[in-house]
């Protein structure tokens, strides 16, 4: 069996990384006012807000590989304006008044992000053409109406329903029955975004040490000692911006999230004939309304990125290179793509990879402090972090500097730590190495059950334990 290539080669975004700099690992002993572990979106945005709030503070970021190595560089690059996964979930979780404030904050955040990238000259491939939320069966159309009504109720204008014919004229799939247009969503190149944030952070005076794997944290007196092999960084405050990797350094947080892996494919560039066969002139990203959904988009050079929300869990909370590939998931993704677009049945997908996400019970991030206020953390974006990590960076910067901010008040519901129940952890611990692609999940997809994200996660976990008890063979499948 041919060994899988490293993720730096198999991930489309990483494989075409333009930066060819020489990384600067941490050496010797260094001092900082604020140390940040993690060079993804959360860590980089936090460093930028720290410098904006108090430019004289010495801020140092430590990253185990190159910036964007984790989920920040491996995602689909689809950017949403909502902080929660949807306006409906925000209303259900926090009530209508809070959901309205969160919706306004989400719109303002994405507008500010777009302005920041433009003013700083960061070419991250950011396009705000909107996103289609598609129905694949007539019975799914009610979910589109609910989404539009929720957007209207929280004050997000412009969300509208597209008919069956309008949807298929946007993108020619025989499965489409209609769509809901989220007008302000967009797409971005994940790695170009992290590289751009890194460049601006360095210009602002942030020290960034890549190829620096943190191995130990020690709290001594009023300092935090962050060890990376023989090197050490001593800081007054520490921000853990490690998302799905957080339990590697802080085991006590393992019960507050579930590390999962999503898998995606990226195709060869479409020929003119292939592009004409499907349309897609609007270049809008797409997701469908099912609990276990497909998501997809065009890259700037005309390739199709194709992914599924049907994530994999690896026993022992494993987040490591051995999880970066799943041939069974790849086969299922190709099968589901051909079902959606039979006219492109011969399209090849040379890029394929997996990336870690941190999922929480409410599918929203959580924040906290520890060790007498010397340690701060924020994680749990549940695959929805491109926009919300910028807000997280603001929250964490204010906490690290002990400065007042309106954000924690606005996000009071979001910032509460929602712990995974013991039953969820036990069930997850019993999962076989095959991950979450079990026959029960496949059956749910086949009958197109719509149950909402939270119910979906519960069903997945119950399905796992039932599948183990009945000793049926695991069968990974992409969303059907």
C-alpha positions in Angstrom: 0.0 0.0 0.0 1.4 3.4 -1.0 1.9 5.6 2.0 -0.2 8.7 2.1 1.7 12.0 1.5 2.2 14.4 4.3 -0.6 17.0 4.8 1.7 19.7 3.6 1.6 18.1 0.1 -1.9 16.6 0.1 -3.7 19.8 1.3 -4.3 22.1 -1.7 -4.0 25.3 0.3 -0.7 24.2 1.9 0.8 22.7 -1.2 0.6 26.1 -3.0 1.8 28.1 0.0 3.7 31.0 -1.5 5.9 31.8 1.5 9.4 30.3 1.3 10.8 31.8 4.4 13.2 30.1 6.8 11.3 29.4 10.1 12.8 30.7 13.3 12.4 28.2 16.1 12.6 29.3 19.7 16.2 29.0 21.1 17.6 29.5 24.5 15.5 31.4 27.0 13.3 34.3 26.0 10.9 36.6 27.9 7.5 37.9 27.0 4.6 39.8 28.5 2.1 37.5 26.8 2.9 34.2 25.2 0.5 32.6 22.7 0.7 28.9 21.9 -0.8 28.2 18.5 -0.2 30.0 15.2 -3.6 29.6 13.7 -6.4 32.2 13.3 -7.0 32.5 17.1 -3.4 33.0 18.0 -2.6 35.4 15.2 -5.8 37.5 15.8 -5.0 37.6 19.5 -1.5 38.8 18.9 -2.8 41.6 16.6 -5.4 42.8 19.1 -2.8 42.7 21.9 -0.5 45.0 19.9 -3.4 47.2 19.0 -4.5 47.6 22.7 -1.0 47.9 24.2 1.7 48.3 21.5 4.6 48.2 24.0 3.8 44.7 25.3 6.1 42.0 24.2 4.0 39.3 22.5 5.5 36.0 21.3 3.7 33.3 19.3 4.9 29.7 19.3 3.7 27.3 16.5 4.6 23.7 16.2 5.0 23.8 12.4 4.2 26.7 10.1 1.4 29.1 10.8 -1.9 27.6 9.7 -0.7 24.0 10.1 -3.8 22.9 12.1 -7.5 23.5 11.3 -6.8 27.1 10.3 -4.9 26.0 7.1 -6.9 22.9 6.3 -10.6 24.0 6.2 -12.8 24.7 3.2 -12.3 28.5 3.4 -16.1 29.2 3.6 -16.8 32.3 5.8 -20.1 32.8 7.5 -21.5 36.0 9.1 -23.1 34.1 12.0 -21.2 33.4 15.2 -23.3 30.3 15.9 -23.8 27.8 13.1 -27.1 29.4 12.2 -29.5 32.1 13.3 -31.9 29.4 14.4 -29.4 27.9 16.7 -28.5 31.3 18.2 -32.1 31.9 19.0 -32.5 28.4 20.5 -29.4 28.7 22.6 -29.5 32.3 23.8 -33.0 33.7 23.1 -34.1 36.2 20.5 -32.7 39.4 22.1 -29.2 37.9 22.5 -29.4 36.3 19.0 -30.1 39.8 17.6 -27.0 41.2 19.3 -24.9 38.2 18.1 -26.2 38.6 14.5 -25.3 42.3 14.5 -21.8 41.5 16.0 -21.3 38.8 13.4 -22.1 41.2 10.5 -19.9 43.9 11.9 -17.1 41.4 12.5 -17.1 40.2 8.9 -17.3 43.7 7.6 -14.3 44.7 9.8 -12.4 41.7 8.6 -12.9 42.6 5.0 -11.8 46.2 5.7 -8.7 45.0 7.6 -7.6 42.7 4.7 -8.1 45.5 2.2 -6.4 48.2 4.2 -3.4 46.0 5.1 -3.0 44.7 1.5 -3.6 41.1 2.4 -4.5 39.1 -0.7 -6.3 36.2 0.9 -8.7 35.5 -1.9 -11.5 36.9 0.1 -14.7 37.0 -2.0 -18.1 37.9 -0.6 -20.5 36.6 -3.2 -22.9 34.9 -0.8 -23.6 31.3 0.0 -26.4 28.9 -1.1 -28.1 26.7 1.5 -29.7 24.1 -0.7 -32.6 21.6 -0.3 -32.2 18.2 -1.8 -35.7 17.0 -1.3 -39.1 18.8 -1.3 -39.5 18.1 2.4 -36.4 20.1 3.1 -37.9 23.3 1.7 -39.5 24.1 5.1 -36.1 24.3 6.6 -35.2 27.0 4.1 -38.3 29.0 5.1 -37.3 28.6 8.8 -33.8 29.9 8.0 -35.1 32.9 6.2 -37.6 33.7 9.0 -34.8 33.4 11.6 -32.5 35.8 9.6 -35.4 38.3 9.4 -36.2 38.0 13.1 -32.6 38.7 14.1 -32.4 41.7 11.8 -30.1 40.2 9.1 -31.4 41.6 5.8 -31.2 40.1 2.3 -31.7 36.4 3.0 -34.0 35.1 0.3 -35.5 31.9 -1.1 -34.6 30.7 -4.6 -36.9 28.4 -6.5 -36.0 25.1 -7.9 -35.3 26.6 -11.3 -33.4 29.5 -9.9 -31.2 27.2 -7.9 -30.4 24.9 -10.8 -29.6 27.9 -13.0 -27.0 28.9 -10.3 -25.5 25.4 -10.2 -26.8 22.5 -12.3 -27.4 19.6 -9.9 -30.4 17.2 -10.5 -30.8 17.0 -6.7 -31.6 20.6 -6.0 -35.2 21.5 -5.0 -34.5 25.1 -3.9 -32.1 27.2 -1.9 -31.7 30.0 0.7 -29.3 32.7 -0.2 -27.1 34.0 2.6 -26.0 37.2 0.9 -22.9 38.3 2.9 -21.1 35.0 3.3 -18.0 34.4 1.3 -14.8 32.4 0.7 -11.1 32.8 1.5 -7.9 31.0 0.9 -7.2 29.7 4.5 -3.4 29.5 4.2 -3.0 32.9 2.5 -5.1 34.4 5.3 -2.8 32.9 8.0 0.3 34.1 6.1 -1.2 37.6 5.7 -2.0 37.8 9.4 1.5 36.6 10.3 3.0 39.2 8.1 1.0 42.0 9.7 1.7 40.7 13.2 5.4 40.6 12.6 5.3 44.2 11.3 3.5 45.2 14.5 6.3 43.7 16.6 5.0 40.3 17.4 7.7 37.6 17.6 6.7 34.4 15.9 8.6 31.2 16.4 7.6 28.4 14.0 8.8 24.8 14.2 8.5 25.1 17.9 6.6 22.3 19.6 5.6 23.1 23.1 6.2 20.1 25.4 5.5 21.4 28.9 3.8 24.2 30.8 4.9 25.2 34.4 3.5 27.9 36.6 6.2 29.3 38.9 5.6 32.4 40.9 4.3 35.1 38.7 5.6 33.5 35.5 4.6 30.8 33.1 7.4 28.7 31.8 6.7 27.3 28.3 9.2 24.6 27.4 9.9 23.6 23.8 12.6 20.9 24.0 15.7 22.6 25.4 14.3 26.1 24.7 12.1 28.0 27.1 9.8 31.1 27.0 8.9 32.8 30.2 5.9 35.0 30.3 3.5 36.8 32.6 0.4 35.6 30.7 -0.2 32.6 28.5 -2.9 32.3 25.9 -3.7 28.8 24.6 -4.9 29.2 21.0 -4.6 25.5 20.2 -8.3 24.5 19.5 -8.4 20.8 18.8 -4.9 20.3 20.1 -5.6 21.9 23.5 -5.9 18.7 25.5 -2.3 17.9 24.6 -1.2 20.7 26.9 -4.2 21.0 29.2 -5.7 17.7 29.9 -8.4 19.1 32.2 -10.0 20.7 29.1 -10.5 17.4 27.3 -13.9 17.0 28.9 -15.2 20.2 27.4 -14.8 19.4 23.7 -14.6 16.5 21.3 -11.7 16.5 18.8 -12.9 15.4 15.4 -11.6 15.2 11.8 -13.3 16.5 8.7 -12.1 15.3 5.3 -12.2 17.2 2.0 -11.2 16.7 -1.7 -10.0 19.3 -4.2 -10.3 18.5 -7.9 -8.3 19.2 -11.0 -9.1 22.6 -12.6 -12.4 22.4 -14.5 -12.2 22.6 -18.3 -14.4 25.1 -20.1 -16.7 22.3 -21.1 -17.0 21.1 -17.5 -17.7 24.6 -16.2 -20.4 25.0 -18.8 -21.9 21.7 -17.8 -22.6 22.9 -14.2 -22.8 26.7 -14.5 -21.7 28.1 -11.1 -21.0 31.6 -12.6 -21.8 33.2 -9.3 -19.0 31.3 -7.6 -21.1 31.1 -4.4 -20.2 28.5 -1.8 -22.8 25.9 -1.2 -24.0 23.8 1.8 -27.1 21.7 2.1 -29.7 21.7 4.9 -29.2 18.1 6.2 -27.8 17.3 9.6 -24.9 15.5 7.9 -24.3 17.8 5.0 -22.0 18.4 2.1 -20.2 21.7 1.6 -18.4 22.9 -1.5 -16.9 25.8 -3.3 -14.8 26.9 -6.3 -11.1 27.8 -5.7 -9.7 30.9 -7.4 -8.2 28.7 -10.2 -11.4 26.9 -11.0 -11.2 23.7 -8.9 -14.0 22.2 -6.8 -13.5 21.7 -3.1 -15.9 19.0 -1.8 -16.4 18.2 1.8 -18.7 16.6 4.3 -19.7 17.3 7.9 -19.7 13.6 8.7 -16.6 13.8 10.9 -14.4 11.1 12.3 -13.5 10.6 15.9 -10.3 8.7 16.8 -10.1 6.8 20.2 -8.1 8.4 22.9 -8.9 11.9 21.5 -6.1 11.4 19.0 -5.1 14.5 17.0 -2.0 13.5 15.1 -0.6 13.0 11.5 -1.9 9.4 11.5 -5.4 10.9 11.3 -4.7 13.2 8.4 -6.0 10.7 5.8 -9.0 8.4 5.6 -9.4 6.4 2.3 -12.9 5.3 3.3 -14.0 8.9 3.7 -12.4 9.9 0.4 -14.2 7.1 -1.5 -17.5 8.2 0.1 -16.9 11.8 -0.8 -16.3 10.9 -4.5 -19.4 8.8 -4.5 -21.5 11.7 -3.1 -20.0 14.1 -5.6 -20.9 11.9 -8.6 -24.5 11.7 -7.2 -24.7 15.5 -7.1 -23.0 16.2 -10.4 -23.2 13.1 -12.7 -22.1 15.3 -15.6 -18.7 15.5 -13.9 -18.4 11.8 -13.1 -14.9 11.7 -14.6 -13.4 14.6 -12.6 -10.3 13.7 -10.7 -9.5 14.8 -7.2 -5.7 14.9 -6.7 -5.8 16.7 -3.4 -7.3 15.0 -0.3 -6.7 15.5 3.3 -8.2 15.8 6.8 -8.1 18.5 9.4 -8.9 18.6 13.1 -11.9 20.5 14.6 -13.0 21.0 18.2 -16.7 20.3 18.7 -18.7 21.4 21.7 -22.2 20.4 22.8 -23.6 23.7 21.7 -21.4 24.0 18.6 -20.2 27.4 19.9 -16.8 28.3 21.3 -16.0 28.7 24.9 -13.5 30.8 26.8 -11.9 30.5 30.3 -9.1 31.4 32.6 -7.0 29.3 35.0 -4.0 29.4 37.3 -4.9 32.6 39.0 -5.6 34.4 35.7 -2.2 33.6 34.2 -3.7 31.2 31.6 -6.4 32.1 29.1 -8.0 29.9 26.5 -10.6 29.9 23.8 -11.7 27.1 21.5 -14.5 25.0 20.2 -15.4 26.6 16.9 -16.9 23.3 15.6 -15.8 23.9 12.0 -17.1 27.4 11.9 -14.1 29.5 13.0 -12.8 31.7 10.2 -15.0 34.6 11.2 -15.5 33.9 14.9 -11.8 33.5 15.6 -11.4 37.2 15.0 -13.9 37.8 17.8 -12.1 35.3 20.0 -8.9 37.1 19.5 -10.5 40.3 20.8 -11.9 38.5 23.8 -8.6 36.8 24.6 -6.5 39.9 24.2 -8.7 41.9 26.6 -8.6 39.0 29.1 -4.8 38.7 28.9 -4.4 42.4 29.5 -7.1 42.5 32.1 -8.9 45.3 30.2 -12.7 45.8 30.2 -14.5 44.9 27.0 -18.1 44.9 25.9 -17.5 41.6 24.1 -17.7 39.2 27.0 -21.0 40.9 28.1 -22.4 40.6 24.6 -21.2 37.0 24.3 -22.2 36.0 27.9 -24.0 32.9 26.6 -21.2 31.9 24.2 -18.4 32.4 26.7 -19.8 30.0 29.3 -17.9 26.7 29.3 -20.3 24.0 28.2 -18.9 20.7 29.4 -19.4 17.4 27.5 -21.5 15.0 29.6 -19.8 12.0 31.0 -22.0 9.8 28.7 -20.7 11.5 25.6 -17.1 11.0 26.7 -17.8 7.3 27.5 -19.5 6.7 24.2 -16.7 8.5 22.3 -14.1 6.4 24.1 -15.8 3.2 22.7 -15.6 4.3 19.1 -13.6 2.0 16.9 -10.7 3.3 14.8 -13.0 3.7 11.8 -14.4 7.0 13.2 -18.0 8.2 12.9 -18.9 6.8 9.5 -21.3 4.1 10.9 -24.2 2.4 9.1 -26.8 4.1 11.3 -25.4 7.5 10.2 -25.6 6.4 6.6 -29.2 5.3 7.1 -30.1 8.7 8.5 -28.5 10.4 5.4 -30.3 8.0 3.1 -33.8 8.9 4.5 -32.7 12.6 4.7 -33.6 13.0 8.3 -33.5 16.7 9.4 -33.0 17.1 13.1 -30.7 20.1 13.8 -27.1 20.1 14.6 -27.3 19.3 18.4 -29.7 16.4 17.9 -27.5 15.3 15.0 -24.4 15.0 17.3 -26.4 13.1 19.9 -27.7 10.7 17.2 -24.2 10.2 15.9 -22.9 9.2 19.4 -25.9 6.9 20.1 -25.4 5.4 16.6 -21.8 4.7 17.4 -22.5 2.8 20.6 -25.4 0.9 19.0 -23.2 0.0 16.1 -20.4 -1.3 18.4 -22.9 -3.4 20.5 -24.4 -5.0 17.4 -20.9 -5.7 16.0 -21.8 -4.5 12.5 -18.8 -3.4 10.4 -18.2 0.3 10.2 -19.1 1.8 6.9 -17.9 5.4 6.2 -20.1 7.4 3.9 -20.2 10.9 2.7 -23.4 12.9 3.0 -26.0 11.3 0.7 
